[in-house]
Amino acid sequence: DSVVVEHSDGTRITTFYKDVIRAVTVDENETGESPHMETARVKHIKVECVGYATLLFNSLDGSCMTVFGNGTSLMTHLNGTYQLYHGDGGRLDVDADGTTVYAPRPDNDLGRGGEEDLALGSYLMRHNAEMCCEMVDIQGNVFQVAVDGNMSVIRAGQYGEEEEEEEGEDGELIKRRKLVQY
């Protein structure tokens, strides 16, 4: 079942349906039953026009995916979250509270952290937290910048221990620094 409407300017709007399987939860305290699966018929709308990004709307969850010609796509959700998927595999997630995480493409051989950890090579930025920027390099070192400009380094393998000093390339000691914003 699909309906295609073609406009004289080249815009094509396609309405189609997909069957999706989803878990239906029941209050286990009342019935003793566990969740069961059901098939739902979900309406989707696709808007296409040559020279413009393609839009895909999902009526079940209210999400919208914008697909650009270079393979990049942007997923927006009703709860205020966004995911930007770059054509090369990199990803930028923006949470409803403004927390932003950039993760490089998954095939870069950098490895992955645990479920709570940032993937190696990732950046985490927050505008409403004490630690406003964190980055994990390919060795697993964590670099952090606090809202007051203080910077700290947690070296890989030294869990929870912040380094006050680092050794530079020429062997001299680099003291903890404050970042200055102009």
Disulfide bonds with the S-S distance in Angstrom:
none
